[in-house]
Amino acid sequence: MSGPVFGRIDQMTMRESVYAQLHDAFTRGQFAPGDSLNLRGLAERLGTSMTPVREAVRRLVAEGALIDAPSRSLRVPDFDLRQMEDLKLARIALEPLVTGRAVERMDDGTLEVLAAILAEEAEDGAGRDTPDLSQNYRFHFTLYQKADSPVLLPLIAGLWLRYGPYLNLIMRRAGPDIGKGNDIHEIILDAARRGDARTAQAAIVDDIERSFSLLAEAADAHIPVRQSNGRALP
């Protein structure tokens, strides 16, 4: 009696899937600055072998999302003030560009998707409003993808990969108040409906600056951060 016939597993697909899931977790703020990770733990959580995780981690290290630490462990980079400022400047340089292009190419279907994302409500078990990092990510990248820029979109995705742990920190610092950022998203959506690229671009800058002001508050509140020389601030 012959056994069951299985299709051949595509190892390339598995590698890309593992990388995509880890990349997505970083981008959406699932990891915080200074978090320690290990390959075995990641493999168990992803339900896969060590090999695709190891390859995905190599890519994330190369992209700056992770750093090698002693004893074969991995660490999310610490909160670095200079990197924070670089990320802010880079995002302000690039994201308004794609926003302007997106507004110029906007259509009713995309406007409906953006409105539906903003209409979502997130509550915890006690019925309190909670920040939704996934909602924030989907709003921005649904908008940016409409720009159809094969050069700028990967650059922005790379910035968000490194920004994600800071987003986690913003959530812990601001709590439910981070949800107030949706008022800026509403301005962006209204401008997109009217085809007003300049207003949408200005609102994107306001949104970015607001998030980084919350990071500055985190530093002032003595949440551990690092100077560029690697020393902890007092």
N, C-alpha and C positions, 0 to 999 in steps of 0.2 A: 504494500500500500504506500503510495507516494505521499509525501508530506505537503503542506500548503506551500504555495508559490508566492513569494514576496517580490515586490519591485525593488530594484537596486536603490539604496539610499544615496541621495546626492550629497556628498560631503561638502561640496562648495555651498550648496543651499544651507546646510546646517551651520557652517562657519559664518555665513552672512547673517543668518537668523540670530545667532548668539550675539554677534557684534551689534546688530540692529537693536536688540533688546537692551543691551548694556548702554549703548549710545543713547537710546530713548530714556532710560532711567536717569542718566546723568543730566540730560537736557531738561528733563521735567523736575529736577531738584530732588530726586530720591536719595541722593547722597549729600552729606554735609562736609564742609572743609575739615580736614584732619581725620576723617573716617578711615579706619583700617579695614582692609579686605584681604581675603586669601582665595586662591584658586579653587581649593576643594569646596569651600563654602559657596562660592559662586556657582560651581558646577552642580552642587546639590540643589540650590535654589532654582536653577534653570532646568534641572532634570536632564543633564547631558553629561558627556564624558569631559575629562580635563582638557583634551586636545583643542577642541574649538574655543574653549574659554581662554586657554593660554594664548591662542592666536589673536583672539579679540582683545585681550588685555595688552598684548604687544602694540596693537594699533592705537589703543587708548593712551598708552604711555607716550607713544610717538606724537600724539595729538595734544598732549599736555593735560589730559583729564586725570591721569594717574601718575604716580611716581613710584619707582622701586624703593622699597624700604629694606632694612636689614632682616635677616632670617627668612628670606623668600616671601615676605609679606608685601602688601601693596598699600599705598596710602593716597587718599585724595589730598591734593595740595592744600596747605594751610591758607588761611585768609591773608593775602598779601596786599598791602595798601597800594603799592606801585602797580601791580597787576590789575587791581580794581580800577584804577584810573585809566590804564591802557584799554581795558575792556569797555569802559564808558565811552572813551573817545572813539574807539573803533566802531562801536554800535551806532553812535550818533552820526558817524561819517557814512555808514553803509545803509542802515535801515530806512532813513528818510528817502534815499535814492530809490530803493525797491518799492517803497510805499507810493511814491509819485508815479512810477511806472504802472503799479497795480491799479491805481485809481484811473489812469488813462485807459486801461484795458478792462475795467470793471464791467460785469454783467449782472443781470437780475438774479441768476442762480447763485452766484457767489455772495451777493448781498443777502440773500435769504439764509445761506449757511452761516454767515457772520452773525446775523441777527439771532438765529437759533442758538448759537454758541453763547451769546450774551444773555439769552433768556433762561439759560440753565441755572438752577439753584442748587447749591451744595450745603447740606446740613449734616452735623455730626449726630451721634445717637441721642443726644439731649435736645435736638431740634435747634441748635444754634448755628448761625451762619459760620462757615469755615472757608478759608482760602482754597481755591481750586487751581493748583498749578497746571493741571492738564488743560483746563479751560483756557488759561492764559496762553499756554503754548499753542493750542489749536487756533485761537483767534489770530495770533500774530502770524503763524505760518500759513494759515488759509489765505490771509491777506497777501503775504509776501509771495506765495506761489503763483498768484495771479500776475505777478510781474514777468513771469516766464524768463528769468535770467539765469542761464546755466553757469555764469561766472560768479555773480554776486550771491546767489542762494547758498552754495556750498560754503562760502566764506562766512556768511551769517550763521549757518548751522554750526560751523566750527567755533564761533564766538559763543553761541548759546551752550555748546558742550562744556566750555570752561566757565561759563556764567551760571550753569545749573546749580552747583553747590552753593553759590552765593545766594541764589534764589531760595534755596532751602533755609539759609540763614535769615533771609528777609522774612520768611514765613514765621520762623520761630520768634523773631524780634517783633514783628507787627501783629501777628495773630490775625483775627478776623478783620482788622482794619485794612489789611492788604486788599480786601475785596472792594474798597473804595476806589481802587484803580479802574474799576469798570466804568466810572464816569468819564474817564479819558477815552476808553474804548468806544463809548457811545458817541463821543465827539468825532472820533475817527470814522465810525460807521456813517454818521450823518454827513460828514464831508465826502465820503466815498459815494453816497447816494446822489449828492449834488455835483459830483465830478470836480470837487474843489481839492486839487492835489496839494496846494500850499497849506491849507488848514490841516489836512490829514498829516502832512509831513511835520508841521509844527507840533501837533498833538503827539506824534510818535516821539519826538524829542522830549516833550514834557513827561511822557510815560517812562522813558528811559531815565531821565534825570530824577524822577520821583523814586524809582527803585533804588538808584544809587545813593540818594539821600537817606534812605532807610538803612543802607549798608553803612553809611557814615555814622548814623545814630548808633548802630550796633558797635562800631569801634569806640565811640564815645562812652558807651555803656560798659566797656571793658570786656566785651566778648573777645576771647583770645584771637589775636591777629598776629601776623608776622610782618616785620619790615623786610625790605629787599635783601638785607644781609642774613635773613633767616632767624634773627633773634626775636624772641617774643617781646611784644610791647608791654610795658608795666600796666 
